[in-house]
Amino acid sequence: MKKLNKTAREILEILESKGFFAYIVGGYVRDYLLGISSTDIDICTNASMKDVLSILVGKINKYHSFTMRKKELTIDITSCRIDGEYNGRRPKEVFYTDDLKKDLERRDFTINTICMNKEGEIFDFLDGIVDLKRKIIKMVGDPQKRIKEDVLRILRAIRFATVLDFKIDNVLEKAIKENAYLLTNLSGYRIKEEVSKILLSKHFKKGLSYLKRYGICPFIGISFSNLVYTSDLCGMWAQINIKRELPFTKQEKKNIVKIQEILKVQFITKEVLYSYDLYFCLIAAEILGINKDSIHEMYQSMPIYQRKDLAISFFEIQEVLQIFDARKVKEIENSVIREILNGHMKNEKEKLKEYIFANRSRWL
């Protein structure tokens, strides 16, 4: 088993030297036991955030926990607490406690409650290791109640089952099916975030099968049939019918549309490469089952790659035909580009002028 991260150990030692207890808890410990590298470390302590701020350099985030970054690590420190009644996805109030086990009982899944001290010793109060060995996603407490507190836990359960290639506990599975309708009110941001993590997993088909099996898709506004894996996230989303507003960036939206347009064509030619660029064509080729080497070869043999490569300018086309309708000139320009890309004409200025003049009756 790999060694405990040096920086994390030092932070635990500093907190303990000031008279507080401190443990690493959650995803880092889970991944540590599974032999998976992690750069996100959560630390739980009985120190208040005021105490932590006086000891370490960092800042308090909007979730009232202390965040610090060191090299590639993101470290979050929280005070042990007990959640009160929930309002939406957040508790109305929290109560701080010195009881570590009480803090762990408010967490979502048993595999995320395993703790580790500065010596690398493991503490497991809620049988998380048992479920880790069984490869089971099991809710802490009553799944019906915990899902109603925070419906995001449904997608998190499916995401963990997908990424870790685990199964979902039968009791949790029943609760998910019965409460899937609550996902209607989940924010588009959270839906996009969790589904994206599912899509990028090598076990994505498992996650998608859970979404279908539990009847979740209508409530999060997506539908799909057979997806082909591609490491590009926009390439994965391009294969999904999105029926609700999700917070994609302008660039992500453009990328998704480009890939979808290529997929509709179903094949890739030099004209398609010219219009959509090599990168998007390679993503589409992967989805369509087209050999990528053939796409690279085609790209290398292209006589022009973009408008600036064309040997004749927009104004020279106007001059040849003595026309000034910009839309008509653009139409002629596109026709010339197609001829060049398809090998029917060389990209030489005088030959292009001759071609345009000889075919002027087509456009005038």
C-alpha positions as CSV (number, residue, x, y, z in Angstrom):
1,M,0.0,0.0,0.0
2,K,1.3,3.5,-0.8
3,K,2.4,5.9,1.9
4,L,0.3,8.6,3.4
5,N,0.7,11.9,1.7
6,K,3.5,13.9,3.4
7,T,1.7,17.2,3.3
8,A,-1.5,15.7,4.8
9,R,0.5,14.1,7.6
10,E,2.1,17.4,8.4
11,I,-1.2,19.2,8.7
12,L,-2.6,16.5,11.0
13,E,0.5,16.8,13.1
14,I,0.2,20.6,13.3
15,L,-3.5,20.4,14.4
16,E,-2.7,17.7,17.0
17,S,0.2,19.7,18.4
18,K,-2.3,22.5,19.2
19,G,-4.4,20.1,21.2
20,F,-7.0,19.1,18.6
21,F,-7.8,15.7,17.0
22,A,-7.6,15.5,13.3
23,Y,-8.3,12.7,10.8
24,I,-8.3,12.3,7.0
25,V,-11.8,11.1,6.1
26,G,-13.7,10.3,2.9
27,G,-12.6,9.9,-0.6
28,Y,-8.9,10.1,-0.1
29,V,-9.0,7.2,2.5
30,R,-11.3,5.2,0.3
31,D,-9.0,5.6,-2.7
32,Y,-6.0,5.0,-0.6
33,L,-7.3,1.6,0.4
34,L,-8.2,0.8,-3.2
35,G,-4.7,1.8,-4.4
36,I,-6.0,4.9,-6.3
37,S,-4.1,8.2,-6.4
38,S,-6.0,11.2,-5.2
39,T,-5.2,14.9,-5.0
40,D,-8.3,15.9,-2.9
41,I,-7.9,15.5,0.8
42,D,-10.6,16.0,3.4
43,I,-9.7,16.5,7.0
44,C,-12.1,16.4,10.0
45,T,-11.1,18.0,13.3
46,N,-12.7,19.3,16.5
47,A,-10.9,22.6,15.9
48,S,-13.2,25.5,15.0
49,M,-12.6,27.3,11.7
50,K,-11.3,30.3,13.7
51,D,-8.7,28.0,15.3
52,V,-7.7,26.5,11.9
53,L,-7.3,30.0,10.4
54,S,-5.0,30.9,13.3
55,I,-2.8,27.8,12.6
56,L,-2.8,27.3,8.9
57,V,-2.7,29.5,5.8
58,G,-5.8,29.2,3.7
59,K,-9.3,30.6,3.5
60,I,-12.9,29.7,4.5
61,N,-15.1,28.8,1.6
62,K,-18.8,29.2,1.1
63,Y,-19.5,25.8,2.8
64,H,-17.8,27.0,6.0
65,S,-14.8,24.8,5.7
66,F,-11.2,25.7,5.4
67,T,-9.5,25.3,2.0
68,M,-5.8,25.3,1.2
69,R,-3.8,24.3,-1.9
70,K,-0.3,23.0,-1.8
71,K,1.3,22.0,-5.1
72,E,-1.1,19.6,-6.8
73,L,-3.2,19.0,-3.6
74,T,-6.5,20.5,-2.6
75,I,-7.1,20.2,1.2
76,D,-10.4,20.9,2.9
77,I,-10.7,21.0,6.6
78,T,-14.0,20.9,8.4
79,S,-15.1,21.0,12.0
80,C,-16.9,17.9,13.3
81,R,-20.6,18.6,13.1
82,I,-24.1,17.3,13.2
83,D,-26.6,18.4,10.6
84,G,-30.0,19.8,11.7
85,E,-33.2,19.6,9.6
86,Y,-32.7,20.1,5.9
87,N,-34.0,22.9,3.8
88,G,-33.5,22.1,0.1
89,R,-30.2,20.3,-0.2
90,R,-28.6,22.0,2.9
91,P,-29.3,21.7,6.6
92,K,-31.0,24.7,8.2
93,E,-28.4,24.7,10.9
94,V,-25.4,22.6,12.1
95,F,-24.3,21.8,15.6
96,Y,-20.6,21.4,16.2
97,T,-19.4,18.3,18.2
98,D,-16.3,16.6,19.5
99,D,-17.8,13.2,18.6
100,L,-16.2,12.0,15.3
101,K,-18.6,9.2,14.9
102,K,-21.6,11.6,14.9
103,D,-19.9,13.6,12.1
104,L,-19.4,10.5,10.1
105,E,-23.1,9.5,10.4
106,R,-24.1,12.6,8.4
107,R,-22.0,11.6,5.4
108,D,-23.5,9.8,2.4
109,F,-22.1,6.4,1.8
110,T,-20.3,4.0,4.2
111,I,-17.2,3.8,2.0
112,N,-16.8,7.5,2.4
113,T,-16.7,7.4,6.2
114,I,-13.4,5.5,6.8
115,C,-10.8,7.6,8.7
116,M,-7.1,7.7,8.9
117,N,-4.7,9.3,11.5
118,K,-1.3,10.8,10.9
119,E,0.3,7.4,11.4
120,G,-1.7,5.9,8.6
121,E,-3.9,3.9,11.0
122,I,-7.4,3.2,9.8
123,F,-10.5,3.8,11.9
124,D,-13.8,2.4,10.6
125,F,-16.9,3.1,12.8
126,L,-19.6,2.4,10.2
127,D,-18.3,-0.8,8.5
128,G,-17.1,1.1,5.4
129,I,-14.3,-1.4,4.8
130,V,-16.7,-4.3,4.8
131,D,-18.7,-2.6,2.0
132,L,-15.4,-1.6,0.2
133,K,-14.4,-5.2,0.1
134,R,-17.9,-6.3,-1.0
135,K,-17.8,-3.5,-3.7
136,I,-21.1,-2.2,-2.5
137,I,-22.4,1.4,-2.4
138,K,-24.4,1.6,0.8
139,M,-26.1,4.6,2.3
140,V,-25.3,5.7,5.8
141,G,-28.6,5.5,7.7
142,D,-32.0,5.2,6.1
143,P,-31.7,5.7,2.3
144,Q,-35.3,7.0,2.1
145,K,-34.6,9.8,4.6
146,R,-31.1,10.6,3.3
147,I,-32.3,10.9,-0.3
148,K,-35.1,13.2,0.7
149,E,-32.6,15.3,2.6
150,D,-30.4,15.7,-0.5
151,V,-31.6,14.2,-3.8
152,L,-28.1,14.6,-5.3
153,R,-27.2,11.5,-3.4
154,I,-29.0,9.5,-6.1
155,L,-26.6,10.6,-8.8
156,R,-23.6,10.4,-6.5
157,A,-24.5,6.8,-5.7
158,I,-24.6,5.9,-9.4
159,R,-21.5,7.9,-10.1
160,F,-19.5,6.0,-7.4
161,A,-20.9,2.7,-8.6
162,T,-19.8,3.6,-12.1
163,V,-16.3,5.0,-11.4
164,L,-15.4,2.3,-8.9
165,D,-17.2,-0.5,-10.7
166,F,-19.3,-1.3,-7.6
167,K,-22.8,-2.5,-7.1
168,I,-25.6,-0.5,-5.4
169,D,-27.0,-1.9,-2.2
170,N,-30.5,-3.4,-2.6
171,V,-32.1,-1.1,0.0
172,L,-30.5,1.9,-1.5
173,E,-31.6,0.8,-5.0
174,K,-35.2,0.5,-3.9
175,A,-35.0,4.0,-2.4
176,I,-33.5,5.4,-5.6
177,K,-36.3,4.0,-7.7
178,E,-39.0,5.3,-5.4
179,N,-37.5,8.8,-5.2
180,A,-36.1,9.4,-8.7
181,Y,-38.9,11.9,-9.4
182,L,-37.2,14.3,-6.9
183,L,-34.4,14.8,-9.3
184,T,-36.7,17.1,-11.3
185,N,-35.8,19.9,-8.9
186,L,-32.0,19.3,-8.9
187,S,-30.0,22.1,-10.5
188,G,-28.8,21.7,-14.1
189,Y,-25.2,22.3,-12.8
190,R,-25.3,19.3,-10.5
191,I,-26.9,17.1,-13.2
192,K,-24.2,18.1,-15.7
193,E,-21.4,17.6,-13.2
194,E,-22.5,14.1,-12.1
195,V,-23.4,12.8,-15.5
196,S,-20.2,14.1,-16.9
197,K,-18.2,12.1,-14.4
198,I,-20.2,9.0,-15.4
199,L,-19.6,9.6,-19.1
200,L,-15.8,9.9,-18.6
201,S,-15.6,6.6,-16.7
202,K,-14.4,3.5,-18.5
203,H,-17.4,1.9,-16.9
204,F,-19.8,4.5,-18.3
205,K,-22.2,1.9,-19.8
206,K,-22.8,0.6,-16.3
207,G,-23.7,4.1,-15.1
208,L,-26.0,4.7,-18.1
209,S,-27.7,1.4,-17.5
210,Y,-28.4,2.5,-13.9
211,L,-29.9,5.7,-15.1
212,K,-32.3,3.8,-17.4
213,R,-33.1,1.0,-15.0
214,Y,-34.1,3.4,-12.2
215,G,-36.2,5.5,-14.5
216,I,-34.0,8.6,-13.9
217,C,-33.5,9.9,-17.4
218,P,-36.9,11.7,-17.8
219,F,-36.4,13.5,-14.5
220,I,-32.9,14.8,-15.4
221,G,-33.9,15.6,-19.0
222,I,-31.7,13.3,-21.1
223,S,-32.2,10.3,-23.3
224,F,-29.8,8.1,-25.3
225,S,-29.5,4.8,-27.0
226,N,-26.0,3.3,-27.7
227,L,-23.1,5.5,-26.8
228,V,-19.6,4.9,-28.1
229,Y,-16.8,5.9,-25.7
230,T,-14.6,8.8,-26.5
231,S,-12.2,10.6,-24.1
232,D,-13.6,14.0,-25.2
233,L,-16.5,14.9,-22.9
234,C,-18.2,17.0,-25.6
235,G,-18.0,13.9,-27.8
236,M,-19.9,12.0,-25.2
237,W,-22.6,14.7,-24.6
238,A,-23.0,15.0,-28.4
239,Q,-24.5,11.4,-28.4
240,I,-27.1,12.4,-25.8
241,N,-30.5,14.0,-26.5
242,I,-30.5,16.8,-23.9
243,K,-34.1,17.9,-23.1
244,R,-33.4,20.5,-20.4
245,E,-31.1,23.5,-20.0
246,L,-27.7,22.4,-18.7
247,P,-25.0,25.0,-18.0
248,F,-22.6,24.2,-20.9
249,T,-20.2,27.0,-21.8
250,K,-20.5,28.7,-25.1
251,Q,-17.5,26.8,-26.3
252,E,-18.9,23.5,-25.1
253,K,-22.1,24.1,-26.9
254,K,-20.3,24.9,-30.2
255,N,-18.2,21.8,-29.8
256,I,-21.2,19.6,-29.2
257,V,-23.1,21.0,-32.2
258,K,-20.0,20.5,-34.5
259,I,-19.7,16.9,-33.5
260,Q,-23.4,16.3,-33.9
261,E,-23.4,17.8,-37.4
262,I,-20.5,15.5,-38.4
263,L,-22.4,12.5,-36.9
264,K,-25.4,13.3,-39.0
265,V,-23.3,13.2,-42.2
266,Q,-22.2,9.7,-41.1
267,F,-18.9,9.9,-43.1
268,I,-15.8,12.2,-43.3
269,T,-14.5,13.7,-46.5
270,K,-12.0,16.5,-47.2
271,E,-15.0,18.9,-47.3
272,V,-16.0,17.8,-43.8
273,L,-12.4,18.1,-42.6
274,Y,-12.2,21.6,-44.0
275,S,-15.5,22.7,-42.4
276,Y,-15.1,21.2,-39.0
277,D,-11.3,20.8,-38.4
278,L,-9.3,17.7,-37.7
279,Y,-9.9,17.5,-34.0
280,F,-13.7,17.3,-34.2
281,C,-13.5,14.9,-37.1
282,L,-11.3,12.5,-35.1
283,I,-13.9,12.5,-32.3
284,A,-16.7,11.8,-34.7
285,A,-14.6,9.2,-36.5
286,E,-14.1,7.4,-33.2
287,I,-17.9,7.4,-32.6
288,L,-18.7,6.3,-36.1
289,G,-16.1,3.5,-36.1
290,I,-14.0,5.1,-38.8
291,N,-10.2,4.4,-38.8
292,K,-8.4,7.4,-37.4
293,D,-5.3,6.8,-39.5
294,S,-7.3,7.2,-42.6
295,I,-8.6,10.5,-41.4
296,H,-5.0,11.7,-40.6
297,E,-3.9,10.6,-44.1
298,M,-6.8,12.4,-45.7
299,Y,-6.0,15.5,-43.7
300,Q,-2.3,15.5,-44.7
301,S,-3.3,15.2,-48.4
302,M,-5.6,18.3,-48.3
303,P,-4.6,21.1,-50.7
304,I,-6.1,23.8,-48.4
305,Y,-7.1,23.8,-44.8
306,Q,-8.8,27.2,-44.3
307,R,-10.0,30.2,-46.3
308,K,-6.7,32.0,-46.1
309,D,-5.1,29.2,-48.0
310,L,-7.2,29.9,-51.1
311,A,-5.1,31.4,-53.9
312,I,-7.8,33.9,-54.9
313,S,-9.3,36.6,-52.7
314,F,-12.9,37.7,-52.2
315,F,-12.2,40.9,-54.0
316,E,-10.5,39.2,-56.9
317,I,-13.6,37.1,-57.4
318,Q,-15.6,40.3,-57.5
319,E,-13.2,41.7,-60.0
320,V,-13.4,38.7,-62.4
321,L,-17.2,38.8,-62.6
322,Q,-17.8,42.4,-61.8
323,I,-20.4,41.6,-59.2
324,F,-20.7,43.1,-55.7
325,D,-23.4,40.9,-54.0
326,A,-21.4,39.5,-51.0
327,R,-23.7,36.5,-50.7
328,K,-23.2,35.6,-54.4
329,V,-19.4,36.0,-54.1
330,K,-19.5,33.7,-51.0
331,E,-21.4,31.1,-53.0
332,I,-18.8,31.2,-55.8
333,E,-16.0,31.0,-53.3
334,N,-17.5,27.9,-51.6
335,S,-17.9,26.3,-55.0
336,V,-14.2,26.9,-55.8
337,I,-13.2,25.5,-52.5
338,R,-15.2,22.3,-53.1
339,E,-13.6,21.9,-56.5
340,I,-10.1,22.3,-55.0
341,L,-10.8,19.9,-52.1
342,N,-12.2,17.2,-54.4
343,G,-9.1,17.4,-56.7
344,H,-10.9,18.9,-59.7
345,M,-8.8,22.0,-59.7
346,K,-5.4,23.2,-58.5
347,N,-5.2,26.0,-56.1
348,E,-3.5,28.5,-58.5
349,K,-4.8,32.0,-58.9
350,E,-4.8,32.2,-62.7
351,K,-6.4,28.8,-63.1
352,L,-9.1,29.8,-60.6
353,K,-9.8,33.1,-62.4
354,E,-10.2,31.2,-65.6
355,Y,-12.5,28.7,-64.0
356,I,-14.7,31.4,-62.5
357,F,-14.9,33.3,-65.7
358,A,-15.7,30.2,-67.8
359,N,-18.5,29.2,-65.4
360,R,-19.9,32.7,-64.9
361,S,-23.3,31.7,-66.4
362,R,-23.8,29.3,-63.4
363,W,-23.9,32.3,-61.0
364,L,-25.0,35.3,-63.0
